[in-house]
Amino acid sequence: HGHLCAIDVDGDSTACIESGVRSIIDVFKAQGFCLNATASFERDDASGELLIATSMEGPANLWSMQTLTKKKSVILNDYLALAMAAYFKESGTRAVIVNQTISNVALKTKWKVDL
């Protein structure tokens, strides 16, 4: 893979992906798009996958995401997921969303990334 890294990680693809995802989340927080956002990472060495869980509290698009989900829209305005998907695509990383929940206060997404 030709991962895009925000830091020098000596070829460690997991550290590279974590760095990239954290950088994306930091942009959303710095620009005031949400009250807070976090990411957690869990590597499954047996399957060679990285599980990423993101949580965005009070995102600006929460109401519209709730409405589109209730209407079972196939198109959602999940800007964090779109930014992460573009990052993964550009870096040659295969990643899919395996779960997404929308509450009254937060948007949570779980990704499975092939390393």
C-alpha positions as CSV (number, residue, x, y, z in Angstrom):
1,H,0.0,0.0,0.0
2,G,1.1,3.6,-0.6
3,H,-0.3,5.0,2.6
4,L,-0.4,8.7,3.1
5,C,1.3,9.5,6.4
6,A,1.1,12.6,8.5
7,I,4.2,11.4,10.4
8,D,7.2,9.2,9.7
9,V,6.3,5.7,11.0
10,D,9.1,3.6,9.5
11,G,6.7,1.6,7.3
12,D,4.2,0.7,10.0
13,S,0.9,0.8,8.2
14,T,-1.2,0.7,11.4
15,A,0.6,3.7,12.8
16,C,0.3,5.5,9.5
17,I,-3.5,4.9,9.2
18,E,-4.0,5.9,12.9
19,S,-2.0,9.1,12.2
20,G,-4.1,10.0,9.1
21,V,-7.4,9.3,10.8
22,R,-6.5,11.4,13.9
23,S,-5.4,14.2,11.6
24,I,-8.8,14.2,9.8
25,I,-10.6,14.2,13.1
26,D,-8.5,17.1,14.3
27,V,-9.5,19.1,11.3
28,F,-13.2,18.6,12.1
29,K,-12.7,19.6,15.7
30,A,-10.5,22.6,14.9
31,Q,-13.0,23.9,12.4
32,G,-15.8,23.7,15.0
33,F,-17.8,21.1,13.1
34,C,-18.5,19.2,16.3
35,L,-18.2,19.6,20.0
36,N,-15.8,16.7,20.3
37,A,-14.6,13.7,18.2
38,T,-12.5,10.7,19.0
39,A,-11.1,7.6,17.3
40,S,-10.1,4.3,18.8
41,F,-8.1,1.6,17.1
42,E,-7.9,-2.2,17.6
43,R,-5.6,-4.4,15.5
44,D,-6.6,-8.0,14.9
45,D,-3.3,-9.7,14.0
46,A,-5.0,-13.0,13.2
47,S,-7.2,-11.5,10.4
48,G,-4.8,-8.7,9.4
49,E,-7.5,-6.1,10.0
50,L,-7.6,-2.9,11.8
51,L,-10.9,-1.9,13.5
52,I,-11.5,1.8,13.8
53,A,-14.3,3.3,15.9
54,T,-15.0,7.0,15.5
55,S,-17.4,9.1,17.6
56,M,-18.4,12.6,16.8
57,E,-20.4,14.4,19.5
58,G,-22.7,17.2,18.5
59,P,-21.8,17.3,14.8
60,A,-23.3,20.1,12.7
61,N,-25.0,17.5,10.5
62,L,-26.6,15.5,13.2
63,W,-30.2,16.5,12.6
64,S,-29.9,16.0,8.8
65,M,-28.3,12.6,9.4
66,Q,-31.1,11.6,11.7
67,T,-33.7,12.7,9.2
68,L,-32.1,11.0,6.2
69,T,-31.6,7.8,8.2
70,K,-35.3,7.7,9.2
71,K,-36.3,8.2,5.5
72,K,-33.9,5.3,4.7
73,S,-32.0,7.4,2.3
74,V,-29.2,5.7,0.4
75,I,-27.2,9.0,0.4
76,L,-26.1,10.4,3.7
77,N,-24.2,13.6,4.4
78,D,-21.7,12.0,6.8
79,Y,-18.8,14.3,6.1
80,L,-16.4,12.5,8.5
81,A,-17.0,9.2,6.7
82,L,-16.6,10.8,3.3
83,A,-13.3,12.4,4.3
84,M,-12.1,9.1,5.8
85,A,-13.2,7.1,2.7
86,A,-11.3,9.6,0.4
87,Y,-8.2,9.2,2.6
88,F,-8.4,5.4,2.5
89,K,-9.0,5.4,-1.3
90,E,-6.1,7.9,-2.0
91,S,-3.8,5.8,0.2
92,G,-4.7,2.5,-1.5
93,T,-6.2,1.2,1.7
94,R,-9.3,-1.1,1.6
95,A,-11.8,0.0,4.3
96,V,-15.5,-0.5,4.8
97,I,-18.0,0.8,7.3
98,V,-19.3,-2.2,9.3
99,N,-21.6,-0.3,11.7
100,Q,-23.0,3.2,12.2
101,T,-25.3,4.5,14.9
102,I,-26.9,7.9,15.2
103,S,-28.2,9.0,18.6
104,N,-29.6,12.3,19.8
105,V,-26.1,13.6,20.5
106,A,-23.6,11.6,18.5
107,L,-22.6,9.9,15.3
108,K,-20.6,6.7,15.8
109,T,-19.0,4.7,13.0
110,K,-17.0,1.5,12.9
111,W,-14.7,0.7,10.1
112,K,-12.9,-2.5,9.1
113,V,-9.5,-1.8,7.4
114,D,-7.5,-4.4,5.5
115,L,-3.8,-4.0,6.4
